[in-house]
């Protein structure tokens, strides 16, 4: 068993669920068929393209917030050592 705190595992499970739900909304056939239209145009782009761009941005926000929460709680343990030039 890992020494990772329980709240961190729950947070990880929550973010993975949110990211998978975003992917599911993008590709699930009934929802995709609803969004797969040209009209209405938004900023001159077909609605289907805006749908994919929007959900990609939502996924990026989920990843960024997950990273920020994990780094602030100290769950990300990264030690980077710089080598000296020879």
N, C-alpha and C positions, 0 to 999 in steps of 0.2 A: 504494500500500500504506500502511496506517495505521501510526502509531507505537505502537500499543497492544501491550503485551508479550504474548508467546505464551501465558503461563500465565493471563493475564486472559481471553484468547479461549477457552481451554479451559474455564476456570471458567464463563464465560458460556454456552458450549455445554452444559456439564453441567447448569446450573440451568434452562436452557430445556428440555432433555430431561426433567428431573424434573417441571417444571410441566406440560409436555405429557402426560407419562405419567399424572399425576394427573387431568388432564382426560379422558384416554383411559379410565382406570379408571372414571370417573364415568359416561361415556356409551356405552361399547362394549356393544352389545346382549346378548351372552351374560353378561357380568359384571353389567350393569344388571338383567337379568331374574333373576339369582340374588339380587341385593340388593333387588329390588322386592317385598318382602313386608311384611305388617303385623306378623306375629309373628316373632321375639320383640320385645316392646316394651322399650325402654330409656328409663328415666325417663318412662314414659308416652307416649313418642313411637314411631311405627312405625319399624321398622328401616330402611326406605328413606330416611326423613328423616334419621336418625342417620348413615347412609352418606354422604349428600350434605354434611351439616354437617361430618362428620369429614374428608372429603377436601377441603373448602373450607379448613378449618383447616390441614391439611397443606400445601396450596398457599400459604397465607398465611405459614406458617413458612418455606417455601422462598424466597418473595420477601423476607422480612425478613432471613434469613441471607445471601442474595445481596447485599442492600443493605449489610449490616454488613461483609461481607468486602470488597466493592468500596470502601467508604468508608475502611476501615482501611488498605487497600493504596494509597490515594491515587488510585485510578482515577476517582473522581468529582470532577470539577473544576468546582466551583460557586463563583462570585464574585458575591455579592449586594451591591449598593450601595443605600443608603437615601438617598432624595432629601430634601433639607431643605425644610421648610415655607416657603412664600413669604409 
